[in-house]
Amino acid sequence: MTELNFKGKEFVYNHHLAVPFRPLVPDESKSIGPVALDGNLIIQGDNLHALKALMPLYAGKVDCIFIDPPYNTGNEGWSYNDNVNAPMIKEWLASNPIGIEDGLRHDKWCAMMWPRLRLLHELLSDEGSIWITLDDNEVHRSREMLDEIFGESNFVASCIWQKVFSPKNTAQYFSEDHDYVLIYAKNKETWRPNLLARTEEMEARYSNPDSDPRGPWTSGDLSARNFYGEGTYSIVTPAGREIAGPPKGMYWRVSKKRFEELDANGRIWWGEDKDNQPRLKRYLSDVKSGRVPQTLWFYDEVGHTQDAKKLLLEILDFENSGDVFISPKPLELIKKVIDLATAKNSIVLDSFAGSGTAAHAVLQANKEDGGTRRFILVEMEDYADQLTAERIRRVIKGYKFSGTQRSELFRESITWSKIRKADRLIENVDAIGNLHGHEYDSIKKTIKDNELIVTGEKR
Ligand SMILES: C[S@@+](CC[C@H](N)C(=O)[O-])C[C@H]1O[C@@H](n2cnc3c(N)ncnc32)[C@H](O)[C@@H]1O
């Protein structure tokens, strides 16, 4: 296996072992309910020490680690502060914070991450997985470090998150529209992501026009381009028309015998008039109960950076956005991680907590499915109390919100056939207005990207 070499690697390689154990000191006054080290935790301090302190209670117990470390853009003002016993590394302390001009910027970042990743690996349970957001500054070096620490064979995926909703036209080369979410399992052989809930759009593809007792179905092509020696026979439709064979250059997917069995079983669809090209019925009951996750994560599903800031401002009631000095991640983005990576009773750890979005996502997941997931957050900055913990206290207790809240009530793509049946569409939209009107101050109808969207708005 190729290994990443960075300056100082020999000094930090086993540094996690030399970090002294320090006890966690609970602060009742900042807590909601009784303090318990086996409850939800928000730890203020350097995560190197916090992770070490968690080891006696949590080694091998954490099911999902989500981290969003400094990306090392050269503008974040992160500092290398680890007390590694080597003169060269001690010299690094003099050049903090790490700026864009620092020729050892990448070495220092790797030296900072290495011992933390070693501890995170030890904290992860055998069924667990780690999810890391990064951009092109460090994603490739991280892959190599993770290959070494977690094992190349435990790499699961590198997802793309579309983080902005409009391109930056001032970009010199390319508008950078995405970040990455790297995923490694502790043991990929046995680890599997959960399936995602099927969308209404997916369900809507299935119907049952012939009252098939097997339930809703959709139909697929009976012919394919792949050569199939037994797939060239002629067919007679129920209406009596002869189809000489499959379309030119194609083959029926099944043999004549199998086709006749399927037809006798009512598993072939000939169209309303029973005279179309035959199609194979595919039943909703045969498809997986959820969606397999994909590696492209678009903002309309998981939010973008502006959404994340907006939500934080709504919860924390800051007077101006200048106070939001970290880059929060959207709630939906981390909620997706929780949905894919956890069971109802999982322990979730975020050791670069920032505004605490990961804990918010855990609470949200519990609220949705009645789960008892627990979170452990670590944040070293002074805002650990007034921002990180305060956000979570407010989410738990409820918070006052002023602004316009929008909920999508209806979304339908506009096709020619729907325009022809416009009366029915208008009836549907009016019915939604009648049903939900009393819950909102106004009901808005818009057409965007060929979709009709109905939204309820509450001020
Ligand atoms: C990019 S922000 C995370 C934002 C977060 N995901 C959110 O949604 O708000 C990274 C955070 O890690 C914290 N951090 C950086 N180095 C740390 C360390 N050694 N120990 C603990 N926290 C650290 C920073 O203070 C910052 O708040």
The ligand as an ORCA input file, in Angstrom:
! r2SCAN-3c Opt
* xyz 0 1
  C     -16.125     23.860     10.360
  S     -16.498     24.038     12.028
  C     -17.752     22.839     12.273
  C     -19.114     23.351     11.959
  C     -20.214     22.408     12.360
  N     -20.242     21.210     11.562
  C     -21.567     23.080     12.291
  O     -22.470     22.607     11.581
  O     -21.746     24.112     12.916
  C     -15.119     23.327     12.815
  C     -15.157     23.513     14.308
  O     -14.131     22.711     14.896
  C     -13.595     23.410     15.995
  N     -12.260     22.885     16.239
  C     -11.144     23.036     15.497
  N     -10.112     22.405     16.066
  C     -10.581     21.812     17.188
  C     -10.001     21.018     18.204
  N      -8.721     20.698     18.163
  N     -10.767     20.609     19.224
  C     -12.096     20.931     19.279
  N     -12.714     21.692     18.349
  C     -11.958     22.124     17.317
  C     -13.586     24.867     15.536
  O     -13.523     25.742     16.637
  C     -14.886     24.945     14.758
  O     -15.933     25.387     15.578
*
